[in-house]
């Protein structure tokens, strides 16, 4: 389906003036026809009055029908027109238009409200909080503005099998109204479903955190890609995957961003203990490295200044005592030896 933009229909004001003039003439015809019928019961003027009355009524009906052909569009709005089931064209520029009054506007997604910008009625916000889709009365005009779709959080297994919860925000807009309306049943619901599907396909490639021997790029070489550490790269892949899926619906994906990322509740406590253990080990390594350096410095200073001469056994005892003091979790409580060193 190829989009046909109707750019030469901005004659709404002239058409409105003509319709008003036709309506005024028809009202005048009805009035004069009724007067002629009332005053002349049997004469040629009676026939003329009847003709004027009928013509006036017909013109009133015609003017009312012609009013249906007037269309007003605001900036960044579009209207897809069909005539007896056949696609006629699309009005995309803002202005006052006059089209065939028998043309009807068509937008199957007009009443669909998702958890996104542009759908901000009270009922839709309540439905978004409940994680559902609502149906309300809406205009058949198609918004060409950039909108943000914020789908519900999903529970997905990463490449290591760990369940994670992730949510994304997708900014998008309609670029081909004909494809959006005719190629899919409901382009809003189609976009929402494709976002969920693409998110699952991409998340399954990456681990939550950096893991050894994991290839996330497909080049056969293990790398350090992860959902937590490579969010920009992951978001870019999600955007490209969604764009590939919704191209036939005339939708352009501007950007995709990860808005929520966490372990699933059933393993969050275990993973927290794992992270705490890793942090404790790293801290202990740093403490031991610092303690060894301080012991080495103490021994070197004592040896350089000849403060005291220690044999290897005493050095070992001193090193042991210093490491216990420096690496202990609690403050040291020294015992003062008032006797001889030997």
ZIMO-V862066 format. One record per residue. N is the residue number from 1. D_FIRST is the distance of its C-alpha to the first C-alpha in Angstrom with 1 decimal. Layout:
n->N d_first->D_FIRST
n->N d_first->D_FIRST
This chain:
n->1 d_first->0.0
n->2 d_first->3.8
n->3 d_first->6.6
n->4 d_first->9.4
n->5 d_first->12.7
n->6 d_first->15.5
n->7 d_first->18.5
n->8 d_first->21.1
n->9 d_first->21.6
n->10 d_first->24.4
n->11 d_first->27.0
n->12 d_first->27.7
n->13 d_first->31.3
n->14 d_first->32.2
n->15 d_first->30.5
n->16 d_first->32.4
n->17 d_first->35.6
n->18 d_first->35.0
n->19 d_first->34.3
n->20 d_first->37.5
n->21 d_first->39.5
n->22 d_first->38.3
n->23 d_first->39.2
n->24 d_first->42.6
n->25 d_first->43.3
n->26 d_first->42.4
n->27 d_first->44.7
n->28 d_first->47.5
n->29 d_first->47.0
n->30 d_first->47.4
n->31 d_first->50.5
n->32 d_first->52.2
n->33 d_first->51.3
n->34 d_first->52.9
n->35 d_first->55.9
n->36 d_first->56.4
n->37 d_first->56.2
n->38 d_first->58.7
n->39 d_first->61.3
n->40 d_first->61.2
n->41 d_first->61.4
n->42 d_first->62.2
n->43 d_first->61.4
n->44 d_first->58.6
n->45 d_first->57.6
n->46 d_first->56.7
n->47 d_first->54.1
n->48 d_first->52.8
n->49 d_first->52.6
n->50 d_first->50.7
n->51 d_first->48.2
n->52 d_first->47.8
n->53 d_first->47.4
n->54 d_first->44.7
n->55 d_first->42.9
n->56 d_first->43.1
n->57 d_first->41.7
n->58 d_first->38.8
n->59 d_first->38.1
n->60 d_first->38.2
n->61 d_first->35.6
n->62 d_first->33.4
n->63 d_first->33.9
n->64 d_first->33.0
n->65 d_first->29.8
n->66 d_first->28.9
n->67 d_first->29.5
n->68 d_first->26.4
n->69 d_first->24.4
n->70 d_first->25.7
n->71 d_first->23.6
n->72 d_first->25.0
n->73 d_first->23.1
n->74 d_first->25.0
n->75 d_first->24.3
n->76 d_first->21.5
n->77 d_first->19.8
n->78 d_first->16.5
n->79 d_first->15.8
n->80 d_first->12.6
n->81 d_first->13.7
n->82 d_first->13.3
n->83 d_first->15.9
n->84 d_first->17.2
n->85 d_first->14.1
n->86 d_first->11.8
n->87 d_first->9.4
n->88 d_first->11.7
n->89 d_first->11.1
n->90 d_first->12.3
n->91 d_first->16.0
n->92 d_first->16.7
n->93 d_first->20.2
n->94 d_first->23.3
n->95 d_first->25.2
n->96 d_first->26.1
n->97 d_first->23.6
n->98 d_first->24.1
n->99 d_first->21.3
n->100 d_first->21.5
n->101 d_first->23.6
n->102 d_first->21.9
n->103 d_first->18.5
n->104 d_first->18.1
n->105 d_first->16.7
n->106 d_first->14.7
n->107 d_first->15.1
n->108 d_first->16.0
n->109 d_first->17.7
n->110 d_first->19.8
n->111 d_first->22.9
n->112 d_first->22.7
n->113 d_first->25.3
n->114 d_first->25.8
n->115 d_first->28.6
n->116 d_first->27.0
n->117 d_first->27.6
n->118 d_first->26.2
n->119 d_first->27.3
n->120 d_first->31.0
n->121 d_first->32.3
n->122 d_first->35.6
n->123 d_first->34.1
n->124 d_first->31.3
n->125 d_first->33.9
n->126 d_first->36.2
n->127 d_first->33.4
n->128 d_first->32.7
n->129 d_first->36.4
n->130 d_first->36.4
n->131 d_first->33.4
n->132 d_first->31.2
n->133 d_first->28.1
n->134 d_first->28.8
n->135 d_first->27.0
n->136 d_first->28.0
n->137 d_first->27.1
n->138 d_first->24.7
n->139 d_first->22.8
n->140 d_first->19.2
n->141 d_first->18.8
n->142 d_first->16.9
n->143 d_first->19.3
n->144 d_first->18.3
n->145 d_first->21.8
n->146 d_first->22.7
n->147 d_first->23.7
n->148 d_first->25.9
n->149 d_first->25.4
n->150 d_first->28.8
n->151 d_first->28.6
n->152 d_first->31.8
n->153 d_first->34.2
n->154 d_first->33.9
n->155 d_first->36.7
n->156 d_first->35.8
n->157 d_first->38.2
n->158 d_first->38.5
n->159 d_first->39.2
n->160 d_first->42.9
n->161 d_first->42.2
n->162 d_first->43.2
n->163 d_first->41.3
n->164 d_first->40.0
n->165 d_first->38.3
n->166 d_first->35.5
n->167 d_first->33.2
n->168 d_first->30.5
n->169 d_first->29.0
n->170 d_first->25.4
n->171 d_first->24.3
n->172 d_first->20.6
n->173 d_first->18.2
n->174 d_first->14.7
n->175 d_first->13.3
n->176 d_first->9.6
n->177 d_first->9.7
n->178 d_first->6.3
n->179 d_first->6.0
n->180 d_first->9.6
n->181 d_first->9.7
n->182 d_first->7.3
n->183 d_first->7.3
n->184 d_first->11.1
n->185 d_first->13.8
n->186 d_first->15.5
n->187 d_first->14.6
n->188 d_first->18.3
n->189 d_first->19.8
n->190 d_first->17.4
n->191 d_first->18.5
n->192 d_first->22.1
n->193 d_first->22.2
n->194 d_first->20.7
n->195 d_first->23.3
n->196 d_first->26.1
n->197 d_first->25.1
n->198 d_first->24.9
n->199 d_first->28.1
n->200 d_first->29.9
n->201 d_first->28.9
n->202 d_first->30.2
n->203 d_first->33.3
n->204 d_first->34.5
n->205 d_first->35.0
n->206 d_first->37.4
n->207 d_first->40.8
n->208 d_first->41.6
n->209 d_first->44.4
n->210 d_first->45.5
n->211 d_first->46.6
n->212 d_first->48.3
n->213 d_first->46.8
n->214 d_first->43.2
n->215 d_first->40.5
n->216 d_first->37.4
n->217 d_first->35.9
n->218 d_first->35.9
n->219 d_first->38.3
n->220 d_first->41.1
n->221 d_first->43.3
n->222 d_first->44.3
n->223 d_first->43.4
n->224 d_first->43.9
n->225 d_first->40.4
n->226 d_first->40.3
n->227 d_first->38.3
n->228 d_first->41.2
n->229 d_first->41.9
n->230 d_first->38.6
n->231 d_first->36.5
n->232 d_first->34.7
n->233 d_first->33.7
n->234 d_first->32.7
n->235 d_first->30.5
n->236 d_first->28.8
n->237 d_first->28.1
n->238 d_first->26.8
n->239 d_first->24.4
n->240 d_first->23.1
n->241 d_first->22.7
n->242 d_first->20.8
n->243 d_first->18.5
n->244 d_first->17.8
n->245 d_first->17.0
n->246 d_first->14.7
n->247 d_first->12.7
n->248 d_first->9.7
n->249 d_first->10.2
n->250 d_first->10.1
n->251 d_first->13.9
n->252 d_first->16.6
n->253 d_first->20.0
n->254 d_first->22.7
n->255 d_first->25.7
n->256 d_first->27.2
n->257 d_first->30.9
n->258 d_first->33.3
n->259 d_first->35.1
n->260 d_first->37.4
n->261 d_first->39.0
n->262 d_first->42.1
n->263 d_first->43.7
n->264 d_first->43.3
n->265 d_first->46.4
n->266 d_first->47.8
n->267 d_first->48.4
n->268 d_first->48.6
n->269 d_first->52.4
n->270 d_first->53.0
n->271 d_first->50.8
n->272 d_first->52.6
n->273 d_first->55.9
n->274 d_first->54.6
n->275 d_first->53.6
n->276 d_first->57.0
n->277 d_first->58.8
n->278 d_first->57.0
n->279 d_first->57.9
n->280 d_first->61.5
n->281 d_first->61.8
n->282 d_first->60.5
n->283 d_first->62.9
n->284 d_first->65.8
n->285 d_first->65.1
n->286 d_first->65.2
n->287 d_first->68.5
n->288 d_first->70.1
n->289 d_first->69.2
n->290 d_first->70.7
n->291 d_first->73.8
n->292 d_first->74.5
n->293 d_first->74.3
n->294 d_first->76.6
n->295 d_first->79.1
n->296 d_first->79.1
n->297 d_first->79.7
n->298 d_first->82.5
n->299 d_first->84.3
n->300 d_first->83.9
n->301 d_first->85.3
n->302 d_first->88.3
n->303 d_first->89.0
n->304 d_first->88.8
n->305 d_first->91.0
n->306 d_first->93.4
n->307 d_first->93.3
n->308 d_first->94.1
n->309 d_first->94.5
n->310 d_first->92.6
n->311 d_first->92.8
n->312 d_first->89.8
n->313 d_first->90.5
n->314 d_first->90.6
n->315 d_first->87.5
n->316 d_first->85.6
n->317 d_first->86.9
n->318 d_first->85.8
n->319 d_first->82.3
n->320 d_first->82.0
n->321 d_first->83.1
n->322 d_first->80.9
n->323 d_first->77.8
n->324 d_first->78.6
n->325 d_first->79.0
n->326 d_first->75.9
n->327 d_first->73.5
n->328 d_first->74.8
n->329 d_first->72.7
n->330 d_first->75.7
n->331 d_first->78.2
n->332 d_first->81.2
n->333 d_first->84.6
n->334 d_first->87.0
n->335 d_first->90.5
n->336 d_first->93.1
n->337 d_first->95.6
n->338 d_first->99.0
n->339 d_first->100.8
n->340 d_first->100.8
n->341 d_first->97.8
n->342 d_first->99.5
